[in-house]
Amino acid sequence: MRRLRRVDILLFFIGIGLLAYLFLSLFPVRTTSAQKTDCLPTKESPLIIDSKKRCVLLYAVVSENLKTSTHFGVVFKDGKLADKALFRAYVSPMEFHDALLAIGMRPGDNLTSVSKGKYVEGDPLDVTVTWPGLNKEFPLKEILTDSGGKGFQIKFGGNRTASAAENSGCLTCLESCWVGITSNAAYPMTGALKRFFSPNSEFSINRNVIQARGGGPVILIYRAATGN
């Protein structure tokens, strides 16, 4: 009798397992691309938000003709300053700003148009670049050259209101900026006249790393900096 009961119990659990398998086969669990960083954004779907890994991925293209820039790093393709940027993104500043909020980043919002000489604040970000088929990421310091030599300390400056008003399209400025959603705290904010005669630095794409990528797609990955 005991052996029979054990067989009945075993058959019961086997039956439950089969029912669960059939249920999952009919109704598979779906995960969105926003939850997976092994899926890359595309031209048609240019933004991925991964709240679990606290990163934002953007689809962009490399400038075909621009050789150097004093501060325009990443600009929205429909922004009025897109032709001055090293990378043209397919995501608007508003979308980018809100995506960074969605992964728990805090904006600095400490700069205005008269904040010359000051540095952007806000949560720091690690920025890397990859592209389809590469299967690795390059940090900004390997993708971009920096004549000033101070490097990259990208922070979430915020600036949502200023960005909407100016319509520049700036996502990442390479010096502290009162309009860019993110910008580089390694260099202070400066004005157009001073920048023309004595820029903080000059930046260019490292063609030794990005060979034949002119106009081709790249993926920009913004992560919450380690320890943040």
Contacts in CASP RR format, 6 or more apart in sequence:
PFRMAT RR
TARGET T0000
AUTHOR 0000-0000-0000
METHOD contacts of the structure
MODEL  1
MRRLRRVDILLFFIGIGLLAYLFLSLFPVRTTSAQKTDCLPTKESPLIID
SKKRCVLLYAVVSENLKTSTHFGVVFKDGKLADKALFRAYVSPMEFHDAL
LAIGMRPGDNLTSVSKGKYVEGDPLDVTVTWPGLNKEFPLKEILTDSGGK
GFQIKFGGNRTASAAENSGCLTCLESCWVGITSNAAYPMTGALKRFFSPN
SEFSINRNVIQARGGGPVILIYRAATGN
33 39 0 8 1.000
33 41 0 8 1.000
33 45 0 8 1.000
33 48 0 8 1.000
34 48 0 8 1.000
34 49 0 8 1.000
34 50 0 8 1.000
34 51 0 8 1.000
35 50 0 8 1.000
35 51 0 8 1.000
35 52 0 8 1.000
36 48 0 8 1.000
36 50 0 8 1.000
37 48 0 8 1.000
37 50 0 8 1.000
37 53 0 8 1.000
37 55 0 8 1.000
37 57 0 8 1.000
37 221 0 8 1.000
39 48 0 8 1.000
40 48 0 8 1.000
40 57 0 8 1.000
40 59 0 8 1.000
40 130 0 8 1.000
40 132 0 8 1.000
40 219 0 8 1.000
41 47 0 8 1.000
41 48 0 8 1.000
41 57 0 8 1.000
41 58 0 8 1.000
41 59 0 8 1.000
41 219 0 8 1.000
42 59 0 8 1.000
43 59 0 8 1.000
43 90 0 8 1.000
43 217 0 8 1.000
45 59 0 8 1.000
46 58 0 8 1.000
46 59 0 8 1.000
46 89 0 8 1.000
46 90 0 8 1.000
46 91 0 8 1.000
47 56 0 8 1.000
47 57 0 8 1.000
47 58 0 8 1.000
47 59 0 8 1.000
47 91 0 8 1.000
47 95 0 8 1.000
47 96 0 8 1.000
47 99 0 8 1.000
48 56 0 8 1.000
48 57 0 8 1.000
49 56 0 8 1.000
49 99 0 8 1.000
49 102 0 8 1.000
49 103 0 8 1.000
50 56 0 8 1.000
50 57 0 8 1.000
50 103 0 8 1.000
51 102 0 8 1.000
51 103 0 8 1.000
51 104 0 8 1.000
53 223 0 8 1.000
54 103 0 8 1.000
54 104 0 8 1.000
54 105 0 8 1.000
54 223 0 8 1.000
54 224 0 8 1.000
55 103 0 8 1.000
55 221 0 8 1.000
55 222 0 8 1.000
55 223 0 8 1.000
55 224 0 8 1.000
56 96 0 8 1.000
56 99 0 8 1.000
56 100 0 8 1.000
56 103 0 8 1.000
56 221 0 8 1.000
56 222 0 8 1.000
57 219 0 8 1.000
57 220 0 8 1.000
57 221 0 8 1.000
57 222 0 8 1.000
58 74 0 8 1.000
58 89 0 8 1.000
58 90 0 8 1.000
58 91 0 8 1.000
58 96 0 8 1.000
58 171 0 8 1.000
58 219 0 8 1.000
58 220 0 8 1.000
58 221 0 8 1.000
58 222 0 8 1.000
59 89 0 8 1.000
59 90 0 8 1.000
59 91 0 8 1.000
59 217 0 8 1.000
59 219 0 8 1.000
60 74 0 8 1.000
60 87 0 8 1.000
60 88 0 8 1.000
60 89 0 8 1.000
60 90 0 8 1.000
60 217 0 8 1.000
60 218 0 8 1.000
60 219 0 8 1.000
60 220 0 8 1.000
61 77 0 8 1.000
61 87 0 8 1.000
61 88 0 8 1.000
61 214 0 8 1.000
61 215 0 8 1.000
61 216 0 8 1.000
61 217 0 8 1.000
61 218 0 8 1.000
62 86 0 8 1.000
62 87 0 8 1.000
62 205 0 8 1.000
62 210 0 8 1.000
62 213 0 8 1.000
62 214 0 8 1.000
62 215 0 8 1.000
62 216 0 8 1.000
62 218 0 8 1.000
63 85 0 8 1.000
63 86 0 8 1.000
63 87 0 8 1.000
63 88 0 8 1.000
63 205 0 8 1.000
63 214 0 8 1.000
63 215 0 8 1.000
64 214 0 8 1.000
64 215 0 8 1.000
66 83 0 8 1.000
66 84 0 8 1.000
66 85 0 8 1.000
66 86 0 8 1.000
67 204 0 8 1.000
68 202 0 8 1.000
68 203 0 8 1.000
68 204 0 8 1.000
69 84 0 8 1.000
69 85 0 8 1.000
69 86 0 8 1.000
69 174 0 8 1.000
69 202 0 8 1.000
69 203 0 8 1.000
69 204 0 8 1.000
70 174 0 8 1.000
70 175 0 8 1.000
70 195 0 8 1.000
70 199 0 8 1.000
70 200 0 8 1.000
70 201 0 8 1.000
70 202 0 8 1.000
70 203 0 8 1.000
71 173 0 8 1.000
71 174 0 8 1.000
71 175 0 8 1.000
71 177 0 8 1.000
71 184 0 8 1.000
71 187 0 8 1.000
71 195 0 8 1.000
71 199 0 8 1.000
71 200 0 8 1.000
71 203 0 8 1.000
72 81 0 8 1.000
72 84 0 8 1.000
72 85 0 8 1.000
72 86 0 8 1.000
72 170 0 8 1.000
72 173 0 8 1.000
72 174 0 8 1.000
73 85 0 8 1.000
73 86 0 8 1.000
73 87 0 8 1.000
73 144 0 8 1.000
73 171 0 8 1.000
73 172 0 8 1.000
73 173 0 8 1.000
73 174 0 8 1.000
73 203 0 8 1.000
74 85 0 8 1.000
74 86 0 8 1.000
74 87 0 8 1.000
74 88 0 8 1.000
74 89 0 8 1.000
74 170 0 8 1.000
74 171 0 8 1.000
74 172 0 8 1.000
74 220 0 8 1.000
75 81 0 8 1.000
75 82 0 8 1.000
75 84 0 8 1.000
75 85 0 8 1.000
75 87 0 8 1.000
75 88 0 8 1.000
75 89 0 8 1.000
75 168 0 8 1.000
75 169 0 8 1.000
75 170 0 8 1.000
75 171 0 8 1.000
76 82 0 8 1.000
76 88 0 8 1.000
76 89 0 8 1.000
76 90 0 8 1.000
76 91 0 8 1.000
76 92 0 8 1.000
76 93 0 8 1.000
76 169 0 8 1.000
76 170 0 8 1.000
76 171 0 8 1.000
77 88 0 8 1.000
77 89 0 8 1.000
77 90 0 8 1.000
78 92 0 8 1.000
78 169 0 8 1.000
79 167 0 8 1.000
79 168 0 8 1.000
79 169 0 8 1.000
80 167 0 8 1.000
80 168 0 8 1.000
80 169 0 8 1.000
81 168 0 8 1.000
81 169 0 8 1.000
81 170 0 8 1.000
82 88 0 8 1.000
82 169 0 8 1.000
85 170 0 8 1.000
86 144 0 8 1.000
86 203 0 8 1.000
86 204 0 8 1.000
86 205 0 8 1.000
87 218 0 8 1.000
87 220 0 8 1.000
89 96 0 8 1.000
89 171 0 8 1.000
89 220 0 8 1.000
91 99 0 8 1.000
91 171 0 8 1.000
92 169 0 8 1.000
93 160 0 8 1.000
93 163 0 8 1.000
93 164 0 8 1.000
93 169 0 8 1.000
93 170 0 8 1.000
93 171 0 8 1.000
93 180 0 8 1.000
93 181 0 8 1.000
94 160 0 8 1.000
94 163 0 8 1.000
94 164 0 8 1.000
96 171 0 8 1.000
96 181 0 8 1.000
96 182 0 8 1.000
97 107 0 8 1.000
97 158 0 8 1.000
97 159 0 8 1.000
97 160 0 8 1.000
97 163 0 8 1.000
97 181 0 8 1.000
100 107 0 8 1.000
100 125 0 8 1.000
100 156 0 8 1.000
100 158 0 8 1.000
100 181 0 8 1.000
100 182 0 8 1.000
100 222 0 8 1.000
101 107 0 8 1.000
103 224 0 8 1.000
104 123 0 8 1.000
104 224 0 8 1.000
105 122 0 8 1.000
105 123 0 8 1.000
105 125 0 8 1.000
105 156 0 8 1.000
105 224 0 8 1.000
106 122 0 8 1.000
106 123 0 8 1.000
106 156 0 8 1.000
107 122 0 8 1.000
107 123 0 8 1.000
107 156 0 8 1.000
107 157 0 8 1.000
107 158 0 8 1.000
107 159 0 8 1.000
107 160 0 8 1.000
108 120 0 8 1.000
108 121 0 8 1.000
108 122 0 8 1.000
108 123 0 8 1.000
108 155 0 8 1.000
108 156 0 8 1.000
108 157 0 8 1.000
108 158 0 8 1.000
109 122 0 8 1.000
109 157 0 8 1.000
109 158 0 8 1.000
109 159 0 8 1.000
110 118 0 8 1.000
110 120 0 8 1.000
110 121 0 8 1.000
110 122 0 8 1.000
110 157 0 8 1.000
111 118 0 8 1.000
111 120 0 8 1.000
111 157 0 8 1.000
111 159 0 8 1.000
111 176 0 8 1.000
111 177 0 8 1.000
111 178 0 8 1.000
111 189 0 8 1.000
112 162 0 8 1.000
112 178 0 8 1.000
113 162 0 8 1.000
113 178 0 8 1.000
115 176 0 8 1.000
115 178 0 8 1.000
115 189 0 8 1.000
116 188 0 8 1.000
116 189 0 8 1.000
116 190 0 8 1.000
116 191 0 8 1.000
116 194 0 8 1.000
117 176 0 8 1.000
117 188 0 8 1.000
117 189 0 8 1.000
117 190 0 8 1.000
118 176 0 8 1.000
118 188 0 8 1.000
118 189 0 8 1.000
119 176 0 8 1.000
119 185 0 8 1.000
119 188 0 8 1.000
119 189 0 8 1.000
120 155 0 8 1.000
120 157 0 8 1.000
120 176 0 8 1.000
120 177 0 8 1.000
120 183 0 8 1.000
120 184 0 8 1.000
120 185 0 8 1.000
120 189 0 8 1.000
121 155 0 8 1.000
121 157 0 8 1.000
121 185 0 8 1.000
122 155 0 8 1.000
122 156 0 8 1.000
122 157 0 8 1.000
122 158 0 8 1.000
123 155 0 8 1.000
123 156 0 8 1.000
123 224 0 8 1.000
123 225 0 8 1.000
123 228 0 8 1.000
124 153 0 8 1.000
124 154 0 8 1.000
124 155 0 8 1.000
124 156 0 8 1.000
124 185 0 8 1.000
124 225 0 8 1.000
124 228 0 8 1.000
125 154 0 8 1.000
125 155 0 8 1.000
125 156 0 8 1.000
125 182 0 8 1.000
125 222 0 8 1.000
125 223 0 8 1.000
125 224 0 8 1.000
125 225 0 8 1.000
126 139 0 8 1.000
126 154 0 8 1.000
126 222 0 8 1.000
126 223 0 8 1.000
126 224 0 8 1.000
126 225 0 8 1.000
126 226 0 8 1.000
127 139 0 8 1.000
127 140 0 8 1.000
127 152 0 8 1.000
127 154 0 8 1.000
127 172 0 8 1.000
127 220 0 8 1.000
127 221 0 8 1.000
127 222 0 8 1.000
127 223 0 8 1.000
128 137 0 8 1.000
128 138 0 8 1.000
128 139 0 8 1.000
128 140 0 8 1.000
128 220 0 8 1.000
128 221 0 8 1.000
128 223 0 8 1.000
129 137 0 8 1.000
129 138 0 8 1.000
129 139 0 8 1.000
129 140 0 8 1.000
129 143 0 8 1.000
129 218 0 8 1.000
129 219 0 8 1.000
129 220 0 8 1.000
129 221 0 8 1.000
130 136 0 8 1.000
130 137 0 8 1.000
130 138 0 8 1.000
130 218 0 8 1.000
130 219 0 8 1.000
130 221 0 8 1.000
131 213 0 8 1.000
131 216 0 8 1.000
131 217 0 8 1.000
131 218 0 8 1.000
131 219 0 8 1.000
132 217 0 8 1.000
132 219 0 8 1.000
137 221 0 8 1.000
138 209 0 8 1.000
139 152 0 8 1.000
140 151 0 8 1.000
140 152 0 8 1.000
140 154 0 8 1.000
141 151 0 8 1.000
141 152 0 8 1.000
142 206 0 8 1.000
142 209 0 8 1.000
143 205 0 8 1.000
143 206 0 8 1.000
143 209 0 8 1.000
143 210 0 8 1.000
144 152 0 8 1.000
144 174 0 8 1.000
144 203 0 8 1.000
144 204 0 8 1.000
144 205 0 8 1.000
144 206 0 8 1.000
145 203 0 8 1.000
145 204 0 8 1.000
145 205 0 8 1.000
145 206 0 8 1.000
146 152 0 8 1.000
146 174 0 8 1.000
146 201 0 8 1.000
146 203 0 8 1.000
147 201 0 8 1.000
147 202 0 8 1.000
147 203 0 8 1.000
148 200 0 8 1.000
148 201 0 8 1.000
148 202 0 8 1.000
149 201 0 8 1.000
150 186 0 8 1.000
150 187 0 8 1.000
150 201 0 8 1.000
151 184 0 8 1.000
151 186 0 8 1.000
152 174 0 8 1.000
152 184 0 8 1.000
152 186 0 8 1.000
153 184 0 8 1.000
153 185 0 8 1.000
153 186 0 8 1.000
154 172 0 8 1.000
154 182 0 8 1.000
154 183 0 8 1.000
154 184 0 8 1.000
154 185 0 8 1.000
154 222 0 8 1.000
155 182 0 8 1.000
155 183 0 8 1.000
155 184 0 8 1.000
155 185 0 8 1.000
156 181 0 8 1.000
156 182 0 8 1.000
157 180 0 8 1.000
157 181 0 8 1.000
157 182 0 8 1.000
157 183 0 8 1.000
158 180 0 8 1.000
158 181 0 8 1.000
158 182 0 8 1.000
159 177 0 8 1.000
159 178 0 8 1.000
159 179 0 8 1.000
159 180 0 8 1.000
159 181 0 8 1.000
160 181 0 8 1.000
162 178 0 8 1.000
162 179 0 8 1.000
162 180 0 8 1.000
163 169 0 8 1.000
163 170 0 8 1.000
163 179 0 8 1.000
163 180 0 8 1.000
163 181 0 8 1.000
166 179 0 8 1.000
168 179 0 8 1.000
168 180 0 8 1.000
169 180 0 8 1.000
170 177 0 8 1.000
170 179 0 8 1.000
170 180 0 8 1.000
170 181 0 8 1.000
171 180 0 8 1.000
171 181 0 8 1.000
171 182 0 8 1.000
172 180 0 8 1.000
172 181 0 8 1.000
172 182 0 8 1.000
172 183 0 8 1.000
172 184 0 8 1.000
172 220 0 8 1.000
173 179 0 8 1.000
173 180 0 8 1.000
173 182 0 8 1.000
173 183 0 8 1.000
173 184 0 8 1.000
174 183 0 8 1.000
174 184 0 8 1.000
174 187 0 8 1.000
174 201 0 8 1.000
174 203 0 8 1.000
175 183 0 8 1.000
175 184 0 8 1.000
175 186 0 8 1.000
175 187 0 8 1.000
175 188 0 8 1.000
175 189 0 8 1.000
175 190 0 8 1.000
175 200 0 8 1.000
175 201 0 8 1.000
176 183 0 8 1.000
176 184 0 8 1.000
176 185 0 8 1.000
176 187 0 8 1.000
176 188 0 8 1.000
176 189 0 8 1.000
177 183 0 8 1.000
177 189 0 8 1.000
178 189 0 8 1.000
182 222 0 8 1.000
187 200 0 8 1.000
187 201 0 8 1.000
188 200 0 8 1.000
190 199 0 8 1.000
190 200 0 8 1.000
210 218 0 8 1.000
END
